[in-house]
């Protein structure tokens, strides 16, 4: 797996991803539209790594844009 970077041991990524997840979960609850934890984690990881989220289930992530 040459050319693949691993950030699993990077505490800065973990803190940032956790903060993104926490904020998205809070606002979804606040809007009265709670999201499944797995969808929220995927979106938070994409934000933390600054990578686009590609999915065929657009409806699952549509309200994260807000």
N, CA, C and O atoms as CSV, one atom per row, in Angstrom:
chain,resi,resn,atom,element,x,y,z
A,1,UNK,N,N,0.821,-1.177,0.000
A,1,UNK,CA,C,0.000,0.000,0.000
A,1,UNK,C,C,0.866,1.242,0.000
A,1,UNK,O,O,0.663,2.164,0.790
A,2,UNK,N,N,1.811,1.250,-0.878
A,2,UNK,CA,C,2.662,2.429,-0.970
A,2,UNK,C,C,1.850,3.611,-1.473
A,2,UNK,O,O,0.936,3.457,-2.283
A,3,UNK,N,N,2.194,4.776,-0.987
A,3,UNK,CA,C,1.498,5.982,-1.389
A,3,UNK,C,C,0.230,6.262,-0.598
A,3,UNK,O,O,-0.465,7.241,-0.868
A,4,UNK,N,N,-0.078,5.412,0.375
A,4,UNK,CA,C,-1.262,5.616,1.212
A,4,UNK,C,C,-0.813,6.122,2.569
A,4,UNK,O,O,-0.025,5.469,3.253
A,5,UNK,N,N,-1.307,7.272,2.953
A,5,UNK,CA,C,-0.938,7.855,4.245
A,5,UNK,C,C,-1.895,7.366,5.318
A,5,UNK,O,O,-3.105,7.286,5.103
A,6,UNK,N,N,-1.347,7.044,6.460
A,6,UNK,CA,C,-2.172,6.635,7.593
A,6,UNK,C,C,-2.129,7.715,8.658
A,6,UNK,O,O,-1.054,8.175,9.041
A,7,UNK,N,N,-3.284,8.115,9.128
A,7,UNK,CA,C,-3.342,9.124,10.186
A,7,UNK,C,C,-3.999,8.562,11.439
A,7,UNK,O,O,-4.402,9.314,12.326
A,8,UNK,N,N,-4.106,7.244,11.509
A,8,UNK,CA,C,-4.799,6.621,12.634
A,8,UNK,C,C,-4.165,6.983,13.972
A,8,UNK,O,O,-4.871,7.059,14.978
A,9,UNK,N,N,-2.863,7.206,14.009
A,9,UNK,CA,C,-2.188,7.497,15.273
A,9,UNK,C,C,-2.005,8.992,15.508
A,9,UNK,O,O,-1.355,9.388,16.476
A,10,UNK,N,N,-2.559,9.814,14.653
A,10,UNK,CA,C,-2.388,11.260,14.774
A,10,UNK,C,C,-3.469,11.836,15.684
A,10,UNK,O,O,-4.626,11.921,15.272
A,11,UNK,N,N,-3.125,12.233,16.911
A,11,UNK,CA,C,-4.140,12.747,17.833
A,11,UNK,C,C,-4.801,14.037,17.354
A,11,UNK,O,O,-5.943,14.309,17.723
A,12,UNK,N,N,-4.117,14.828,16.551
A,12,UNK,CA,C,-4.709,16.067,16.039
A,12,UNK,C,C,-5.896,15.748,15.130
A,12,UNK,O,O,-6.937,16.401,15.212
A,13,UNK,N,N,-5.740,14.742,14.263
A,13,UNK,CA,C,-6.852,14.346,13.402
A,13,UNK,C,C,-8.021,13.855,14.232
A,13,UNK,O,O,-9.169,14.202,13.955
A,14,UNK,N,N,-7.741,13.053,15.247
A,14,UNK,CA,C,-8.813,12.497,16.075
A,14,UNK,C,C,-9.595,13.615,16.752
A,14,UNK,O,O,-10.825,13.589,16.767
A,15,UNK,N,N,-8.904,14.578,17.302
A,15,UNK,CA,C,-9.577,15.691,17.981
A,15,UNK,C,C,-10.418,16.501,17.007
A,15,UNK,O,O,-11.547,16.878,17.319
A,16,UNK,N,N,-9.870,16.767,15.835
A,16,UNK,CA,C,-10.600,17.553,14.831
A,16,UNK,C,C,-11.828,16.794,14.331
A,16,UNK,O,O,-12.912,17.365,14.215
A,17,UNK,N,N,-11.656,15.513,14.037
A,17,UNK,CA,C,-12.781,14.700,13.576
A,17,UNK,C,C,-13.869,14.586,14.624
A,17,UNK,O,O,-15.058,14.643,14.310
A,18,UNK,N,N,-13.456,14.426,15.868
A,18,UNK,CA,C,-14.419,14.329,16.967
A,18,UNK,C,C,-15.181,15.642,17.126
A,18,UNK,O,O,-16.389,15.634,17.361
A,19,UNK,N,N,-14.485,16.761,16.999
A,19,UNK,CA,C,-15.139,18.073,17.114
A,19,UNK,C,C,-16.137,18.276,15.975
A,19,UNK,O,O,-17.244,18.765,16.202
A,20,UNK,N,N,-15.753,17.906,14.756
A,20,UNK,CA,C,-16.666,18.022,13.615
A,20,UNK,C,C,-17.908,17.166,13.840
A,20,UNK,O,O,-19.029,17.619,13.610
A,21,UNK,N,N,-17.708,15.920,14.293
A,21,UNK,CA,C,-18.825,15.010,14.533
A,21,UNK,C,C,-19.752,15.570,15.605
A,21,UNK,O,O,-20.974,15.554,15.458
A,22,UNK,N,N,-19.161,16.059,16.672
A,22,UNK,CA,C,-19.948,16.596,17.779
A,22,UNK,C,C,-20.792,17.785,17.333
A,22,UNK,O,O,-21.972,17.878,17.672
A,23,UNK,N,N,-20.191,18.683,16.581
A,23,UNK,CA,C,-20.903,19.875,16.106
A,23,UNK,C,C,-22.029,19.501,15.146
A,23,UNK,O,O,-23.137,20.028,15.253
A,24,UNK,N,N,-21.752,18.597,14.210
A,24,UNK,CA,C,-22.785,18.194,13.257
A,24,UNK,C,C,-23.926,17.474,13.961
A,24,UNK,O,O,-25.090,17.680,13.618
A,25,UNK,N,N,-23.608,16.635,14.937
A,25,UNK,CA,C,-24.646,15.927,15.689
A,25,UNK,C,C,-25.514,16.901,16.468
A,25,UNK,O,O,-26.738,16.775,16.489
A,26,UNK,N,N,-24.871,17.878,17.111
A,26,UNK,CA,C,-25.609,18.872,17.886
A,26,UNK,C,C,-26.579,19.649,17.004
A,26,UNK,O,O,-27.756,19.778,17.341
A,27,UNK,N,N,-26.097,20.164,15.882
A,27,UNK,CA,C,-26.956,20.977,15.024
A,27,UNK,C,C,-28.071,20.157,14.376
A,27,UNK,O,O,-29.168,20.672,14.162
A,28,UNK,N,N,-27.804,18.900,14.066
A,28,UNK,CA,C,-28.857,18.045,13.514
A,28,UNK,C,C,-29.958,17.830,14.550
A,28,UNK,O,O,-31.144,17.897,14.225
A,29,UNK,N,N,-29.565,17.573,15.790
A,29,UNK,CA,C,-30.546,17.421,16.873
A,29,UNK,C,C,-31.317,18.726,17.075
A,29,UNK,O,O,-32.537,18.724,17.238
A,30,UNK,N,N,-30.586,19.833,17.060
A,30,UNK,CA,C,-31.185,21.154,17.279
A,30,UNK,C,C,-32.225,21.482,16.199
A,30,UNK,O,O,-33.246,22.107,16.485
A,31,UNK,N,N,-31.960,21.059,14.963
A,31,UNK,CA,C,-32.902,21.286,13.857
A,31,UNK,C,C,-34.068,20.303,13.890
A,31,UNK,O,O,-35.019,20.434,13.120
A,32,UNK,N,N,-33.989,19.316,14.788
A,32,UNK,CA,C,-35.034,18.300,14.848
A,32,UNK,C,C,-34.888,17.240,13.782
A,32,UNK,O,O,-35.843,16.531,13.463
A,33,UNK,N,N,-33.663,17.129,13.218
A,33,UNK,CA,C,-33.391,16.146,12.176
A,33,UNK,C,C,-32.156,15.336,12.555
A,33,UNK,O,O,-31.125,15.448,11.893
A,34,UNK,N,N,-32.241,14.515,13.615
A,34,UNK,CA,C,-31.063,13.742,14.006
A,34,UNK,C,C,-30.612,12.824,12.878
A,34,UNK,O,O,-31.435,12.266,12.152
A,35,UNK,N,N,-29.313,12.673,12.740
A,35,UNK,CA,C,-28.737,11.855,11.676
A,35,UNK,C,C,-28.135,10.596,12.274
A,35,UNK,O,O,-27.694,10.620,13.423
A,36,UNK,N,N,-28.104,9.490,11.525
A,36,UNK,CA,C,-27.448,8.274,12.019
A,36,UNK,C,C,-25.968,8.542,12.314
A,36,UNK,O,O,-25.315,9.304,11.602
A,37,UNK,N,N,-25.456,7.917,13.358
A,37,UNK,CA,C,-24.067,8.149,13.747
A,37,UNK,C,C,-23.090,7.782,12.646
A,37,UNK,O,O,-22.089,8.472,12.455
A,38,UNK,N,N,-23.363,6.703,11.914
A,38,UNK,CA,C,-22.417,6.308,10.869
A,38,UNK,C,C,-22.320,7.363,9.766
A,38,UNK,O,O,-21.224,7.643,9.281
A,39,UNK,N,N,-23.446,7.949,9.366
A,39,UNK,CA,C,-23.413,9.005,8.348
A,39,UNK,C,C,-22.669,10.237,8.867
A,39,UNK,O,O,-21.916,10.879,8.135
A,40,UNK,N,N,-22.894,10.551,10.134
A,40,UNK,CA,C,-22.241,11.718,10.729
A,40,UNK,C,C,-20.736,11.509,10.815
A,40,UNK,O,O,-19.969,12.434,10.550
A,41,UNK,N,N,-20.301,10.300,11.184
A,41,UNK,CA,C,-18.861,10.020,11.256
A,41,UNK,C,C,-18.206,10.099,9.882
A,41,UNK,O,O,-17.103,10.630,9.750
A,42,UNK,N,N,-18.870,9.580,8.869
A,42,UNK,CA,C,-18.310,9.643,7.511
A,42,UNK,C,C,-18.125,11.095,7.092
A,42,UNK,O,O,-17.070,11.464,6.576
A,43,UNK,N,N,-19.142,11.917,7.312
A,43,UNK,CA,C,-19.051,13.334,6.952
A,43,UNK,C,C,-17.962,14.041,7.759
A,43,UNK,O,O,-17.224,14.860,7.212
A,44,UNK,N,N,-17.856,13.734,9.050
A,44,UNK,CA,C,-16.838,14.361,9.904
A,44,UNK,C,C,-15.431,13.972,9.466
A,44,UNK,O,O,-14.530,14.812,9.462
A,45,UNK,N,N,-15.234,12.718,9.100
A,45,UNK,CA,C,-13.910,12.275,8.634
A,45,UNK,C,C,-13.528,12.978,7.337
A,45,UNK,O,O,-12.372,13.361,7.155
A,46,UNK,N,N,-14.490,13.149,6.438
A,46,UNK,CA,C,-14.206,13.861,5.190
A,46,UNK,C,C,-13.805,15.303,5.469
A,46,UNK,O,O,-12.895,15.826,4.827
A,47,UNK,N,N,-14.471,15.948,6.414
A,47,UNK,CA,C,-14.094,17.316,6.786
A,47,UNK,C,C,-12.700,17.352,7.402
A,47,UNK,O,O,-11.889,18.211,7.055
A,48,UNK,N,N,-12.420,16.426,8.313
A,48,UNK,CA,C,-11.125,16.410,9.000
A,48,UNK,C,C,-9.976,16.164,8.029
A,48,UNK,O,O,-8.907,16.758,8.165
A,49,UNK,N,N,-10.196,15.282,7.041
A,49,UNK,CA,C,-9.151,14.976,6.059
A,49,UNK,C,C,-9.168,15.927,4.870
A,49,UNK,O,O,-8.287,15.884,4.011
A,50,UNK,N,N,-10.195,16.796,4.831
A,50,UNK,CA,C,-10.363,17.740,3.727
A,50,UNK,C,C,-10.446,17.024,2.380
A,50,UNK,O,O,-9.776,17.388,1.414
A,51,UNK,N,N,-11.296,15.988,2.352
A,51,UNK,CA,C,-11.527,15.231,1.121
A,51,UNK,C,C,-13.017,15.287,0.794
A,51,UNK,O,O,-13.841,15.423,1.698
A,52,UNK,N,N,-13.370,15.183,-0.474
A,52,UNK,CA,C,-14.788,15.205,-0.833
A,52,UNK,C,C,-15.484,13.918,-0.397
A,52,UNK,O,O,-14.859,12.863,-0.288
A,53,UNK,N,N,-16.748,14.023,-0.159
A,53,UNK,CA,C,-17.560,12.864,0.188
A,53,UNK,C,C,-18.272,12.419,-1.080
A,53,UNK,O,O,-19.103,13.149,-1.619
A,54,UNK,N,N,-17.949,11.234,-1.551
A,54,UNK,CA,C,-18.586,10.686,-2.746
A,54,UNK,C,C,-19.514,9.556,-2.322
A,54,UNK,O,O,-19.086,8.619,-1.647
A,55,UNK,N,N,-20.770,9.639,-2.710
A,55,UNK,CA,C,-21.747,8.632,-2.311
A,55,UNK,C,C,-22.846,8.517,-3.350
A,55,UNK,O,O,-23.126,9.458,-4.092
A,56,UNK,N,N,-23.457,7.356,-3.390
A,56,UNK,CA,C,-24.648,7.171,-4.211
A,56,UNK,C,C,-25.905,7.449,-3.395
A,56,UNK,O,O,-27.006,7.504,-3.943
A,57,UNK,N,N,-25.740,7.622,-2.091
A,57,UNK,CA,C,-26.863,7.901,-1.188
A,57,UNK,C,C,-26.891,9.384,-0.832
A,57,UNK,O,O,-26.733,9.752,0.332
A,58,UNK,N,N,-27.090,10.214,-1.818
A,58,UNK,CA,C,-27.062,11.665,-1.627
A,58,UNK,C,C,-28.064,12.102,-0.565
A,58,UNK,O,O,-27.784,13.023,0.202
A,59,UNK,N,N,-29.213,11.462,-0.511
A,59,UNK,CA,C,-30.245,11.849,0.456
A,59,UNK,C,C,-29.758,11.701,1.899
A,59,UNK,O,O,-30.225,12.419,2.784
A,60,UNK,N,N,-28.824,10.776,2.146
A,60,UNK,CA,C,-28.307,10.570,3.501
A,60,UNK,C,C,-27.421,11.714,3.973
A,60,UNK,O,O,-27.216,11.881,5.175
A,61,UNK,N,N,-26.897,12.500,3.046
A,61,UNK,CA,C,-25.943,13.551,3.406
A,61,UNK,C,C,-26.413,14.950,3.032
A,61,UNK,O,O,-25.729,15.932,3.324
A,62,UNK,N,N,-27.561,15.049,2.396
A,62,UNK,CA,C,-28.038,16.334,1.891
A,62,UNK,C,C,-28.110,17.409,2.976
A,62,UNK,O,O,-27.688,18.543,2.747
A,63,UNK,N,N,-28.635,17.069,4.143
A,63,UNK,CA,C,-28.791,18.096,5.175
A,63,UNK,C,C,-27.495,18.438,5.897
A,63,UNK,O,O,-27.478,19.385,6.682
A,64,UNK,N,N,-26.410,17.708,5.664
A,64,UNK,CA,C,-25.117,18.084,6.238
A,64,UNK,C,C,-24.554,19.336,5.573
A,64,UNK,O,O,-23.734,20.039,6.162
A,65,UNK,N,N,-24.988,19.610,4.366
A,65,UNK,CA,C,-24.522,20.791,3.645
A,65,UNK,C,C,-24.934,22.052,4.388
A,65,UNK,O,O,-24.209,23.046,4.391
A,66,UNK,N,N,-26.089,22.007,5.011
A,66,UNK,CA,C,-26.586,23.151,5.775
A,66,UNK,C,C,-25.715,23.327,6.975
A,66,UNK,O,O,-25.941,24.236,7.775
